[in-house]
């Protein structure tokens, strides 16, 4: 039976780095999966994202549905997405029998530092710096919606099967923790 793991946390918490290390482990173990990264999929769902609450609700519903469809096709899924509202992750949890949530907890100061190194690409570079400048001085930035961790709270789930502090745990070790949890719970 296929499984899904949702790697969640603040932007800059290390979700993608940890997911990348998990992917290496799964490939080495010859476990087939579909990697769904919201930063890549969002622009297919919404051409010019504004990051409004209504748009995020729509995007996360579609994102979860994409994963559920892969599960129905007997494929394992790695969700890599902030999903700051519990209801986004719960939507997938309710529809996927073998589901686990890996909450990547990280102090905002570390997230800000990591995000400052991100180049412009799938998402706006320096989102925290710009959001904090907007909050302090009212400076406006084109296409900068409400930023999770600054303007919008991240809702931590008590149901998260795995909790990792990425401020203290390197991505490779974090990926091994997730992999071992999947094995322990007979997902692999």
Beta strands, then each sheet from edge to edge (+ up, - down):
strand 1: 3-8
strand 2: 33-37
strand 3: 76-80
strand 4: 98-105
strand 5: 162-165
sheet 1: 2+ 3+ 1+ 4+ 5+
end
